[in-house]
Amino acid sequence: MDEISEADVAIVQRMMMEGNLRWIQIMRAHGIKIIYDLDDNLWNLPNLNPAKRVFAKEEHKQGLENCAEWADVFTVSTKELQRVVRMQWRHLRNVVTKKPIPVMICENRIPLTLYQRQEGIDYNHEGVVIGWSGSDTHAGDLFDIWKIMYRMLEEFPEVRVELVGQPPPRFLAEHPRVTIRQWVHISEYPARAASWNWDIVLAPLEDHKFNKSKSSIRMQECGALKRPCLATSIDPYDYFVSKGDSSLKFLLCVASWQWEQKLRELITNASLRKELGEAMYANTRDNFRIELSIPEWEEAINAAYNA
């Protein structure tokens, strides 16, 4: 407790266990105000997401609420998630003050300085590398994309595929031009991502309530690295594209045929890849650099402190 005894406000995330609740109560007993931060729609997890089995348990749902009702402020990353939290926790009042708990938006943005090309790495290579990275919770998102990757490999001998995270099906895993990289800890991810020599990044998302509440972090990361990111036309990526140059609309896909057609264009047109990569970077720099989050967090922290 000594390391935070002088804190005025503490930010906690996804706390729902008995030990978590006790820790929150200790902080409140020392006069520390609480911001409860949520980045995922935990009430609407896809069936293929392993976390659904965890959050489907009644004791975990109740534990989430038991911890949340000690908060002075809820923070979320998107307008859709704000709507969901307001609906799911509309009955909650702060245990101490008995006041309603405001739900404030603090958008996810990234520190551009962490996504820098590494010295000593040769970024020149032959052919075209298509990359995907993520956790092992994306089986539903990738269901149709696996076959499209395979077709691109068969159609274009110069194409290679690199994957990080979600294990691919055998027909892709055993392909001679597919590389499966090891899982990367989040603390190392920006530097590792910058070292991967990817020409095109894929960001498919299943049309699901969970994904509609997500933020555009994947496209922001690609923007920081000047890589074109072909993505599903869904709330978070539509939002990212809406903030940038109109050329970025090319990167949004609805149907499978669009994924294939646009991938072919990107594979065969290096100038288009460069143009879209530059537009991605400009959008990330102007609208999604982490410094723009400072006023939002200042407002949330002041709201909690004065609650």
C-alpha positions as CSV (number, residue, x, y, z in Angstrom):
1,M,0.0,0.0,0.0
2,D,2.9,2.3,0.7
3,E,3.7,2.9,-3.0
4,I,0.2,4.4,-3.7
5,S,-0.6,5.8,-0.3
6,E,-0.1,9.4,-1.5
7,A,-2.2,8.9,-4.6
8,D,-5.5,10.8,-5.0
9,V,-7.0,8.7,-7.8
10,A,-6.4,5.1,-8.9
11,I,-7.3,3.6,-12.3
12,V,-8.3,-0.1,-12.2
13,Q,-9.3,-2.4,-15.1
14,R,-11.5,-5.5,-15.3
15,M,-11.5,-6.1,-11.6
16,M,-14.0,-8.8,-10.5
17,M,-12.4,-11.2,-8.1
18,E,-12.8,-11.1,-4.3
19,G,-9.2,-10.1,-3.9
20,N,-9.7,-7.2,-6.4
21,L,-12.7,-6.0,-4.4
22,R,-10.8,-6.0,-1.2
23,W,-8.0,-4.0,-2.8
24,I,-10.4,-1.4,-4.0
25,Q,-12.0,-1.1,-0.6
26,I,-8.6,-0.6,1.0
27,M,-7.8,2.2,-1.4
28,R,-11.2,3.8,-0.7
29,A,-10.5,3.5,3.0
30,H,-7.3,5.6,2.4
31,G,-9.3,8.3,0.6
32,I,-8.3,7.3,-2.9
33,K,-10.9,7.8,-5.6
34,I,-11.4,5.1,-8.2
35,I,-11.7,5.2,-12.0
36,Y,-12.9,1.9,-13.4
37,D,-11.7,1.5,-17.0
38,L,-13.2,-0.8,-19.5
39,D,-11.9,-1.5,-23.0
40,D,-14.1,-4.4,-24.1
41,N,-17.8,-5.2,-24.3
42,L,-17.7,-8.0,-21.7
43,W,-21.5,-8.6,-22.0
44,N,-21.4,-9.6,-25.6
45,L,-18.4,-11.8,-26.3
46,P,-18.4,-13.9,-29.5
47,N,-19.0,-17.6,-29.1
48,L,-15.5,-18.6,-30.4
49,N,-13.8,-16.2,-27.9
50,P,-12.4,-18.4,-25.0
51,A,-13.1,-15.5,-22.6
52,K,-16.8,-16.0,-23.0
53,R,-16.7,-19.1,-20.8
54,V,-15.2,-17.0,-18.0
55,F,-17.5,-14.0,-18.2
56,A,-20.6,-16.2,-18.7
57,K,-20.3,-17.4,-15.1
58,E,-22.7,-15.6,-12.8
59,E,-20.2,-15.2,-10.0
60,H,-17.9,-13.3,-12.4
61,K,-20.7,-11.1,-13.6
62,Q,-21.6,-10.3,-10.1
63,G,-18.0,-9.8,-9.1
64,L,-17.6,-7.3,-11.9
65,E,-20.5,-5.3,-10.6
66,N,-19.3,-5.6,-7.0
67,C,-16.0,-4.0,-7.9
68,A,-17.6,-1.4,-10.3
69,E,-19.9,0.0,-7.8
70,W,-17.0,1.4,-5.8
71,A,-16.0,3.6,-8.8
72,D,-16.3,7.3,-8.9
73,V,-16.0,7.4,-12.7
74,F,-16.2,4.7,-15.5
75,T,-14.0,5.3,-18.5
76,V,-14.4,3.6,-21.9
77,S,-12.7,3.9,-25.2
78,T,-15.6,4.3,-27.7
79,K,-19.1,5.8,-27.9
80,E,-20.6,2.4,-28.5
81,L,-19.0,1.0,-25.4
82,Q,-20.2,4.0,-23.5
83,R,-23.7,3.2,-24.6
84,V,-23.4,-0.4,-23.6
85,V,-22.0,0.4,-20.1
86,R,-24.7,3.0,-19.5
87,M,-27.3,0.4,-20.3
88,Q,-25.7,-2.5,-18.4
89,W,-24.8,-0.5,-15.3
90,R,-27.6,2.1,-15.3
91,H,-28.7,0.9,-11.8
92,L,-25.3,1.2,-10.2
93,R,-24.6,3.9,-7.6
94,N,-21.3,4.6,-5.9
95,V,-21.3,2.6,-2.6
96,V,-19.8,5.5,-0.7
97,T,-21.4,8.6,-2.2
98,K,-24.6,7.0,-3.4
99,K,-24.3,9.1,-6.6
100,P,-24.7,7.9,-10.2
101,I,-21.4,7.0,-11.8
102,P,-20.6,8.9,-14.9
103,V,-19.3,7.0,-18.0
104,M,-16.6,9.1,-19.8
105,I,-14.8,8.4,-23.1
106,C,-11.0,8.3,-23.1
107,E,-10.2,7.1,-26.6
108,N,-7.5,4.6,-27.3
109,R,-4.5,6.2,-29.0
110,I,-0.9,5.3,-29.5
111,P,2.6,6.7,-28.7
112,L,4.1,7.2,-32.2
113,T,7.6,7.2,-30.8
114,L,7.3,3.5,-29.8
115,Y,6.6,2.5,-33.4
116,Q,9.9,3.2,-35.0
117,R,11.9,1.2,-37.5
118,Q,14.8,-0.5,-35.8
119,E,18.5,0.2,-36.6
120,G,20.4,-2.7,-38.0
121,I,17.4,-4.4,-39.6
122,D,17.4,-4.7,-43.4
123,Y,13.9,-3.7,-44.5
124,N,14.5,-4.5,-48.1
125,H,13.1,-7.8,-49.3
126,E,11.7,-9.4,-52.4
127,G,8.1,-10.2,-53.0
128,V,5.1,-9.1,-50.9
129,V,4.6,-10.0,-47.2
130,I,1.0,-10.1,-45.9
131,G,0.8,-10.0,-42.1
132,W,-1.7,-10.6,-39.3
133,S,-1.2,-10.3,-35.5
134,G,-3.5,-10.7,-32.5
135,S,-4.4,-12.8,-29.6
136,D,-5.8,-16.4,-29.8
137,T,-9.3,-15.0,-29.4
138,H,-9.9,-14.2,-33.1
139,A,-11.0,-17.5,-34.5
140,G,-14.4,-16.0,-35.6
141,D,-12.8,-12.9,-37.1
142,L,-10.4,-15.0,-39.3
143,F,-12.8,-17.8,-40.3
144,D,-13.2,-16.6,-43.9
145,I,-9.8,-14.9,-44.2
146,W,-7.7,-18.0,-43.9
147,K,-8.9,-19.3,-47.2
148,I,-8.4,-15.9,-48.9
149,M,-4.8,-15.9,-47.6
150,Y,-4.3,-19.4,-49.1
151,R,-5.7,-18.3,-52.5
152,M,-3.4,-15.3,-52.6
153,L,-0.4,-17.6,-51.9
154,E,-1.5,-19.9,-54.7
155,E,-2.2,-17.1,-57.1
156,F,1.0,-15.0,-56.5
157,P,4.3,-16.9,-56.1
158,E,5.9,-13.7,-54.7
159,V,3.5,-13.5,-51.7
160,R,4.5,-14.7,-48.2
161,V,2.3,-14.7,-45.1
162,E,3.4,-14.1,-41.6
163,L,1.1,-14.7,-38.6
164,V,1.4,-13.9,-34.9
165,G,-1.1,-15.2,-32.2
166,Q,-4.1,-17.1,-33.5
167,P,-3.1,-20.6,-34.7
168,P,-4.0,-21.0,-38.4
169,P,-5.7,-24.1,-39.9
170,R,-3.3,-26.9,-41.0
171,F,-3.7,-26.1,-44.8
172,L,-2.2,-22.7,-44.1
173,A,0.2,-23.6,-41.3
174,E,2.0,-26.2,-43.5
175,H,2.3,-23.9,-46.5
176,P,6.0,-23.4,-47.3
177,R,5.5,-19.6,-47.6
178,V,3.8,-19.1,-44.3
179,T,5.7,-18.1,-41.2
180,I,4.2,-18.4,-37.8
181,R,6.0,-16.0,-35.4
182,Q,6.1,-16.5,-31.6
183,W,3.6,-14.7,-29.3
184,V,4.9,-11.3,-28.3
185,H,4.4,-9.7,-24.8
186,I,2.6,-6.4,-25.0
187,S,5.6,-4.6,-23.6
188,E,7.6,-5.7,-26.6
189,Y,4.9,-5.5,-29.2
190,P,5.6,-2.0,-30.7
191,A,9.3,-2.7,-31.3
192,R,8.6,-6.2,-32.6
193,A,5.9,-5.0,-34.9
194,A,8.2,-2.4,-36.3
195,S,10.8,-5.1,-37.0
196,W,8.4,-7.2,-39.1
197,N,8.8,-6.5,-42.8
198,W,5.1,-6.5,-43.7
199,D,3.9,-4.8,-46.8
200,I,0.1,-5.3,-46.2
201,V,-1.6,-5.9,-42.9
202,L,-5.1,-7.6,-42.5
203,A,-7.6,-6.6,-39.8
204,P,-10.8,-8.7,-40.3
205,L,-13.5,-8.4,-37.6
206,E,-16.6,-10.5,-37.3
207,D,-19.9,-8.5,-37.5
208,H,-20.6,-8.8,-33.8
209,K,-21.7,-6.5,-30.9
210,F,-18.3,-7.1,-29.2
211,N,-16.3,-5.9,-32.2
212,K,-18.6,-2.9,-32.7
213,S,-17.5,-1.6,-29.3
214,K,-13.8,-2.0,-30.0
215,S,-11.4,0.8,-30.9
216,S,-9.2,1.3,-34.0
217,I,-5.9,0.4,-32.4
218,R,-4.9,-2.1,-35.2
219,M,-5.2,0.6,-37.9
220,Q,-3.5,3.1,-35.7
221,E,-0.5,0.8,-35.3
222,C,-0.3,0.2,-39.0
223,G,-0.6,4.0,-39.5
224,A,2.4,4.6,-37.2
225,L,4.4,2.2,-39.4
226,K,3.1,3.5,-42.7
227,R,1.6,0.2,-43.6
228,P,-1.7,-0.2,-45.5
229,C,-4.2,-2.1,-43.4
230,L,-7.1,-3.9,-45.2
231,A,-9.9,-4.1,-42.7
232,T,-13.6,-5.0,-42.2
233,S,-16.0,-2.1,-42.6
234,I,-17.2,-2.0,-39.0
235,D,-17.6,0.8,-36.4
236,P,-14.0,1.1,-35.1
237,Y,-12.4,1.0,-38.6
238,D,-15.1,3.1,-40.2
239,Y,-14.3,5.7,-37.5
240,F,-10.6,5.6,-38.2
241,V,-11.1,6.0,-42.0
242,S,-13.6,8.8,-41.5
243,K,-11.0,11.0,-39.8
244,G,-8.4,10.7,-42.6
245,D,-8.0,11.2,-46.3
246,S,-10.8,9.9,-48.6
247,S,-8.3,7.5,-50.2
248,L,-8.5,5.4,-47.0
249,K,-12.0,4.2,-47.9
250,F,-10.3,1.8,-50.3
251,L,-9.1,-0.2,-47.2
252,L,-12.6,-1.1,-46.0
253,C,-14.1,-4.4,-47.0
254,V,-17.6,-5.7,-46.6
255,A,-17.8,-8.9,-48.7
256,S,-15.2,-11.7,-49.4
257,W,-14.9,-10.7,-53.0
258,Q,-13.8,-7.2,-51.9
259,W,-11.1,-8.7,-49.7
260,E,-9.8,-10.7,-52.6
261,Q,-10.0,-7.9,-55.2
262,K,-8.4,-5.3,-53.0
263,L,-5.7,-7.7,-51.9
264,R,-4.8,-8.3,-55.5
265,E,-4.6,-4.6,-56.2
266,L,-2.3,-4.1,-53.2
267,I,-0.1,-7.1,-54.0
268,T,0.5,-5.9,-57.6
269,N,0.7,-2.1,-57.0
270,A,3.6,-1.0,-54.8
271,S,2.8,2.7,-55.4
272,L,-0.7,2.2,-54.1
273,R,0.7,0.5,-50.9
274,K,3.0,3.4,-50.4
275,E,0.3,6.0,-51.0
276,L,-2.1,4.4,-48.6
277,G,0.6,3.8,-46.0
278,E,1.5,7.5,-46.0
279,A,-2.2,8.4,-45.7
280,M,-2.5,6.0,-42.8
281,Y,0.4,7.6,-41.0
282,A,-0.9,11.2,-41.5
283,N,-4.3,10.2,-40.1
284,T,-2.7,8.5,-37.1
285,R,-0.3,11.4,-36.5
286,D,-3.1,14.0,-36.7
287,N,-6.0,12.3,-35.0
288,F,-4.7,9.3,-33.0
289,R,-1.4,10.2,-31.3
290,I,-1.5,9.6,-27.6
291,E,-0.9,13.2,-26.7
292,L,-4.5,13.9,-27.8
293,S,-5.8,11.8,-24.9
294,I,-4.4,14.1,-22.2
295,P,-7.4,16.4,-22.0
296,E,-9.8,13.4,-21.8
297,W,-7.9,11.8,-19.0
298,E,-7.5,15.1,-17.2
299,E,-11.3,15.5,-17.3
300,A,-11.9,12.0,-16.0
301,I,-9.4,12.3,-13.2
302,N,-10.8,15.6,-12.1
303,A,-14.3,14.2,-12.2
304,A,-13.2,11.3,-10.0
305,Y,-11.3,13.5,-7.6
306,N,-14.2,15.9,-7.1
307,A,-16.8,13.2,-6.9
